[in-house]
Amino acid sequence: MLEEIGLPELSTEQKEKLCILVEKAARDYIESKVSFKRITTLDIIVEIEGQGPVTVSVEIEFSLSPLMKNYNTEQLVNEATRKAMEAANKYLREIACKSKK
């Protein structure tokens, strides 16, 4: 779902903060559902493209311990991605509101 929220051009610092917030939201969600001890690898890649309207993409790759072989990892990735995008949307709306003042 694309939505125009009237953003100014993002500074380098704002882009860095956005990446950190999005990555943290995804990581925190995954770690709230699966014990850190059961995660063997977890890679979260956040990309930001564009200036006026920005595009944020999140890629999550992870593997779990063999003890977790029956765990629905696809659902976990989908939910973690949704949480990450919610964090991005919230931050971008805050920036848009501040720029209109």
MOCORWO-V633305 format. One record per residue. N is the residue number from 1. SS is DSSP state (a for helix, b for strand, c for the rest). NEAR is the number of other ideal C-beta (glycine too) atoms within 8 Angstrom. Layout:
N_SS_NEAR, N_SS_NEAR
This chain:
1_c_2, 2_c_4, 3_c_5, 4_c_5, 5_c_8, 6_c_6, 7_c_12, 8_c_6, 9_c_6, 10_c_11, 11_c_6, 12_a_5, 13_a_6, 14_a_9, 15_a_10, 16_a_8, 17_a_9, 18_a_15, 19_a_10, 20_a_8, 21_a_11, 22_a_15, 23_a_11, 24_a_9, 25_a_13, 26_a_15, 27_a_10, 28_a_9, 29_a_12, 30_a_14, 31_a_9, 32_a_5, 33_a_7, 34_c_11, 35_c_5, 36_a_6, 37_a_5, 38_a_10, 39_b_14, 40_b_7, 41_b_7, 42_b_9, 43_b_8, 44_b_11, 45_b_8, 46_b_12, 47_b_7, 48_b_11, 49_b_6, 50_c_7, 51_c_5, 52_c_6, 53_c_7, 54_c_11, 55_b_7, 56_b_12, 57_b_7, 58_b_13, 59_b_8, 60_b_14, 61_b_8, 62_b_12, 63_b_6, 64_b_13, 65_c_8, 66_a_5, 67_a_6, 68_a_9, 69_c_6, 70_c_3, 71_c_8, 72_c_5, 73_a_8, 74_a_6, 75_a_7, 76_a_12, 77_a_10, 78_a_8, 79_a_10, 80_a_13, 81_a_11, 82_a_8, 83_a_12, 84_a_17, 85_a_11, 86_a_9, 87_a_12, 88_a_13, 89_a_10, 90_a_8, 91_a_11, 92_a_13, 93_a_9, 94_a_8, 95_a_12, 96_a_12, 97_a_8, 98_a_7, 99_a_9, 100_a_6, 101_c_4
